[in-house]
Amino acid sequence: MFDKLISADNHIDLTYCPPDLWSDAAPQAWKGKVPRTEERDDGLHWIVDGQDKGMWNGVGPGFLKYQPGSFTHVDEMKAVGFEWDHRRGAKPRPTTPEHRIADMDKEGVAAEIVYGCIMINEMVGDTAIRDWADTVYNDWVADFARRADPNRVFPLAIVPNSDPKAAAAEVRRCAKMGLRGGDLAFKGMGIPLWHHGWDALWEAAAECRFPISFHSTGFKAARAPDTPEMEKEYFLQYRLVRSALFQTDTMEVLVSLLASGACDRYPDLRFVLGESGVTWLPYVFDRLDTEYHDRARGLGFKMKPSDYFRRQGYVTYQQDQFLEPIVPLVGEDNIMWGSDYPHPDCLWPDSPRILAENLAALKPSVQRKIVRETAAGLYGIRV
C-alpha cells in the first residue's frame, strides 16, 4: 500500500557534516570563527562562534553522545545498525552516500527532501560569516546529492536569514544549481517575517518555483531552568516540556507569513511548515480569520488568510493518530508525510507500519497524496 514513499522531511544536521567543511574553505581572518571541529579526549567536538556545541557525529541536532536508555528510539536505531563514532575518519551514516541510500531502502523510501543545518543561522553571530557558511553548505550538499543519487536525494538550500537581498540572490543561485527549495531559519531573522522587506525573497522564490520551508526548531518561550543544579535535577521535566511543544513554534511562522500579505502579492510563492504537525491548524485558521475580519481588513486581502494557506501552503508531519477528521479542514493536497530521519524521534525504519496505522481510515487516493504525490508535485520529483 505504501510503495514508493517520499519523505518530505529528512535531515542532514550540522553534527554529521564533514568536520573541516567550513574551516578548510574559510579566509584566514575567519578560521577561528566559522563552524569547526576540535579534537578532545572523547573525539571531535563542534565549535561554533567559540562555543563547544558537543560531538561531531553525535545523536541528532543536539550533538549528543550515545547513551543507552536516554532515548528509546535511539536505542532501537542502534539495534538495527545505526552507529555514532566521534573519531576522525568515521563515516556518519547520514552523510555517507551508500549508508544513506541503504537506510532509505530499509524503510521503503524512494525519495527524500533533506533539510539542512539551519541551526548555524542561529548560532553564528556575524552575519557575513553566517551568509558565507550557508553558501558553503549549499555547494557541498548539492554535490552530496549527486554522489548519493540525484533522483532520490533532494536537499534544501539554507536560505540566508539576515538580508532579504542576499536571501534572494542565494535562492536564484541554488535554483540554477538544481536544488528544488530552501529552508529559512525564522529565529534571529534580520527583520520580522511579517515585514515587506522580505518581498525580494518572495519574488525570487516565486520566480524560480522554489518553495521556502520553515522548519520547527523548538518552542522559544519555554521557561528554562534557573541554574545548572535545577537543570540537572529537573532535566526530564524540562526536556518533556520542550519536546512536547516543539512543533508549535510554527504557529507564529504561519500567522506572520500570512499577515505579511506575501501570498496575496506573490500567488506563485509556495511555502512549507516543516515538522509542524497538522491537527492544530484548524484552530489557528479560525483565530486568524476571525481577527483579520475584526481588526485587520485594512490589509486589503482578496481572500481569507486561511484560504491563502490552502492555495499556497503545505505542512509536514511524522505521525498523528488524530489526522483523519482534520484532513478535510486543512486540505488533502496540503499535507506531506516525513520520516524525520535520522533524528532521535524519527520513524526510521518503521515508517510503513506507522503509516498503515495512522492513515487506515483515509481513502487510498488521499493516502497516496500524503505519502507521495503532493511532495512529488511540489518538488518536481519522479518516482
C-alpha positions in Angstrom: 0.0 0.0 0.0 2.9 2.4 0.7 5.3 1.7 -2.0 7.5 4.5 -3.4 7.3 6.6 -0.3 8.6 10.2 -0.5 9.7 11.6 2.9 9.2 15.3 2.7 11.2 15.9 5.9 14.5 14.2 6.4 17.7 15.8 7.7 21.4 16.5 7.5 22.4 18.2 10.8 25.5 20.1 11.5 26.8 17.3 13.7 27.0 15.0 10.6 28.7 17.5 8.3 32.3 17.0 7.2 34.5 18.2 10.2 36.5 20.6 8.0 33.8 21.7 5.7 34.0 25.4 6.7 37.4 25.7 8.3 39.2 24.5 5.2 37.4 27.0 3.0 37.4 30.0 5.3 39.5 33.1 4.8 42.4 33.2 7.3 40.7 36.0 9.3 37.7 33.8 9.8 39.4 30.5 10.7 38.6 30.7 14.4 35.1 32.0 13.9 33.5 29.6 11.4 32.0 26.2 12.4 34.9 23.9 13.0 35.9 20.8 14.9 38.5 20.3 17.7 40.0 17.1 18.9 39.3 16.3 22.5 39.9 13.2 24.6 36.5 11.7 23.7 36.6 12.6 20.0 35.8 15.6 17.7 33.7 18.4 19.1 31.9 21.1 17.1 33.0 24.7 18.0 30.6 27.4 16.7 31.2 31.0 17.5 33.7 30.0 20.1 31.3 27.7 21.9 31.6 23.9 22.3 28.3 22.6 20.9 29.1 18.9 21.5 30.1 15.9 19.5 30.8 15.6 15.8 28.7 12.7 14.5 26.5 13.0 17.6 23.0 11.9 18.2 20.6 14.2 16.3 20.8 18.0 16.2 21.8 18.1 19.9 25.4 16.9 19.2 24.9 14.3 21.9 26.9 11.2 22.7 25.0 7.9 22.5 23.9 7.0 26.0 21.8 3.8 26.3 18.4 4.5 27.9 18.4 8.2 27.1 16.1 7.9 24.0 14.0 4.8 23.5 14.0 5.2 19.7 17.7 5.9 19.5 18.3 2.5 21.3 16.0 0.9 18.6 18.0 2.6 15.8 21.3 1.3 17.3 19.8 -2.2 17.5 19.3 -2.2 13.7 22.7 -0.9 12.8 22.9 2.9 13.3 26.2 3.9 15.0 27.7 7.1 16.3 31.5 7.2 16.2 33.2 10.6 17.2 36.7 9.8 16.0 38.1 11.5 12.9 37.8 9.2 9.9 34.5 7.7 11.0 31.7 7.6 8.4 28.5 9.2 9.7 25.5 7.2 8.2 23.5 10.3 7.1 26.4 11.9 5.2 28.0 8.7 3.7 26.2 8.2 0.4 26.0 4.4 0.4 24.8 4.3 4.0 22.1 6.9 3.5 20.7 5.1 0.4 20.8 1.9 2.3 18.8 3.5 5.2 16.3 4.8 2.7 15.9 1.3 1.2 15.4 -0.2 4.7 12.1 1.7 5.1 11.0 1.8 1.5 11.7 5.5 0.9 12.0 6.1 -2.9 13.0 9.8 -2.5 13.6 12.3 0.3 13.6 16.1 0.9 16.6 16.8 3.1 16.5 19.8 5.5 20.0 21.2 6.3 21.7 22.6 9.3 19.9 25.9 9.6 21.0 26.0 13.2 24.2 27.8 12.1 21.9 30.8 11.3 21.0 30.8 15.0 24.5 30.0 16.3 26.8 32.3 14.2 26.6 35.9 15.3 28.5 37.6 12.5 26.0 37.9 9.6 28.8 37.9 6.9 30.2 34.7 8.2 26.7 33.2 8.5 25.7 34.0 4.9 29.1 32.6 3.7 28.6 29.5 5.7 25.2 29.0 4.1 26.7 29.1 0.6 29.5 26.6 1.6 26.9 24.2 2.9 24.7 24.6 -0.2 27.5 23.9 -2.6 28.5 20.8 -0.5 25.0 19.4 -0.2 24.3 19.8 -3.9 27.4 17.7 -4.6 26.5 15.2 -1.9 23.1 14.6 -3.6 24.8 14.0 -6.9 27.1 11.4 -5.3 24.3 9.7 -3.4 21.6 9.6 -6.0 20.3 12.8 -7.7 17.0 11.1 -8.5 16.3 10.2 -4.8 18.1 12.7 -2.6 16.7 16.3 -2.8 18.4 18.6 -0.4 17.0 22.0 0.5 19.3 25.0 0.5 19.9 27.0 3.6 18.5 30.5 2.8 20.3 33.4 4.5 18.1 35.0 7.1 19.7 38.3 7.8 19.4 40.2 4.5 16.4 39.6 2.1 18.5 40.6 -0.9 21.2 38.1 0.0 18.5 35.5 0.5 17.0 36.3 -2.9 20.4 36.0 -4.6 21.1 32.7 -2.9 17.7 31.3 -4.0 18.5 32.2 -7.6 22.0 30.7 -7.4 20.8 27.5 -5.8 17.9 27.1 -8.3 20.5 27.3 -11.1 22.5 24.5 -9.3 19.4 22.3 -9.4 18.3 22.5 -5.8 14.5 22.3 -5.5 13.7 24.5 -2.5 15.2 26.2 0.6 14.9 26.4 4.3 14.7 29.8 6.1 15.5 30.0 9.8 12.9 32.3 11.3 14.5 32.7 14.6 17.1 35.6 14.6 15.9 37.0 11.2 17.3 40.4 10.3 13.7 41.9 10.1 10.4 40.3 11.2 8.8 37.7 8.9 5.7 39.9 8.5 7.8 42.8 7.2 7.5 43.8 3.5 11.3 43.9 3.3 11.2 40.2 2.6 9.5 40.8 -0.7 12.8 40.4 -2.5 13.0 36.8 -1.3 9.3 36.0 -2.1 9.8 37.4 -5.6 12.8 35.2 -6.2 11.2 32.1 -4.8 8.1 32.6 -6.9 10.1 33.3 -10.0 12.3 30.2 -9.5 9.4 27.9 -8.4 11.5 27.4 -5.3 9.4 26.5 -2.2 10.5 28.2 1.0 10.4 26.0 4.1 10.3 26.9 7.8 11.3 24.0 10.0 10.4 23.8 13.6 13.4 24.4 15.8 11.8 24.4 19.2 9.3 26.4 21.4 11.3 29.5 22.3 9.1 30.6 25.1 9.6 27.5 27.3 10.8 28.5 30.7 14.3 27.3 31.2 15.9 26.1 34.5 17.3 28.9 36.5 20.6 27.2 37.5 22.7 24.2 36.3 21.7 22.5 39.5 18.0 22.9 38.7 18.6 21.7 35.1 20.3 18.5 36.4 17.5 17.8 38.9 14.6 18.6 36.5 16.2 17.5 33.3 13.5 15.1 32.3 10.6 17.5 33.1 12.2 20.3 31.1 13.0 18.1 28.2 9.4 16.8 28.1 8.1 20.4 28.0 10.4 21.4 25.2 9.8 18.3 23.1 6.0 18.2 23.6 5.8 21.8 22.4 8.5 21.6 19.8 6.3 21.8 16.7 4.1 24.7 18.0 6.7 27.3 17.1 5.5 27.2 13.5 2.2 28.8 14.6 4.0 32.1 14.7 5.5 31.5 11.3 2.2 30.7 9.7 0.4 33.7 11.1 3.4 36.0 10.4 3.7 35.0 6.7 0.0 35.2 6.0 -0.2 38.6 7.8 2.6 39.9 5.7 0.5 39.6 2.5 3.2 37.8 0.7 0.8 35.1 -0.6 -1.5 37.9 -1.9 1.3 39.7 -3.7 3.1 36.6 -5.0 0.5 33.9 -5.8 3.2 31.6 -7.3 5.0 31.5 -3.9 4.9 28.2 -2.2 5.8 27.6 1.5 6.2 24.7 3.8 5.9 24.4 7.6 8.4 21.6 8.2 7.8 19.1 11.0 4.9 21.2 12.2 2.2 18.6 12.6 -1.3 19.1 11.3 -4.0 18.9 13.8 -3.5 22.3 15.4 -4.0 24.1 12.0 -7.9 24.5 12.1 -7.8 26.3 15.4 -5.2 28.8 14.1 -7.1 29.2 10.8 -10.2 30.1 12.8 -8.4 32.6 15.1 -6.5 34.2 12.2 -9.6 34.6 10.0 -11.7 36.0 12.9 -9.0 38.5 14.0 -8.4 39.6 10.4 -12.1 40.3 9.9 -12.4 42.1 13.2 -9.3 44.3 13.1 -7.1 43.9 10.1 -9.3 44.3 7.0 -7.3 47.3 6.2 -4.6 45.0 4.8 -7.0 44.5 1.8 -6.5 40.8 1.2 -8.6 39.3 -1.6 -9.3 36.1 0.4 -9.4 35.0 4.0 -5.9 34.4 5.4 -6.6 30.6 5.7 -7.5 30.4 2.0 -4.1 31.6 1.1 -2.6 28.7 3.0 -4.9 26.2 1.2 -3.7 27.7 -2.1 0.0 28.0 -1.4 0.9 26.3 1.9 2.0 22.9 3.0 2.8 21.1 6.2 4.8 18.0 7.0 4.2 15.6 9.9 5.6 12.3 11.2 2.7 10.6 12.9 -0.6 11.7 14.2 -3.3 9.4 15.4 -6.0 12.2 15.1 -5.2 13.0 11.5 -8.3 11.5 9.7 -11.0 14.0 10.8 -8.7 17.0 10.3 -7.6 16.4 6.7 -10.7 17.9 5.1 -10.3 21.0 7.3 -6.7 21.6 6.3 -6.8 20.2 2.8 -5.8 16.8 1.4 -3.5 18.5 -1.1 -1.6 20.4 1.6 -0.2 17.6 3.8 3.0 15.7 3.4 4.5 12.9 5.4 8.1 12.8 6.5 10.1 10.2 8.3 12.4 12.8 10.1 15.4 10.5 9.5 17.9 10.5 11.3 16.6 12.4 14.4 16.0 10.7 17.7 12.2 10.9 17.3 12.2 9.8 13.6 10.2 6.9 12.4 13.1 5.1 10.7 13.0 2.2 9.9 9.4 1.6 10.9 7.6 4.1 8.8 5.4 1.7 6.7 3.8 0.1 9.8 3.1 3.5 11.5 1.7 5.0 8.3 -0.6 2.0 7.9 -1.9 2.6 11.4 -2.3 6.4 11.1 -3.8 6.5 7.6 -6.0 3.4 7.7 -9.2 5.5 7.8 -8.4 7.6 4.8 -9.2 6.8 1.2 -6.4 5.3 -0.8 -6.3 8.3 -3.1 -5.8 10.6 -0.1 -3.1 8.3 1.4 -1.2 8.5 -1.9 -1.2 12.2 -1.8 0.1 12.4 1.7 2.9 9.8 1.4 4.0 10.6 -2.2 2.0 12.6 -4.7 1.9 16.0 -3.1 5.6 16.1 -2.4 6.4 14.8 -5.9 4.3 17.6 -7.4 5.7 20.4 -5.2 9.3 19.5 -5.8 9.1 18.1 -9.3 10.1 14.5 -8.3 9.6 11.4 -10.4 9.4 8.1 -8.7 
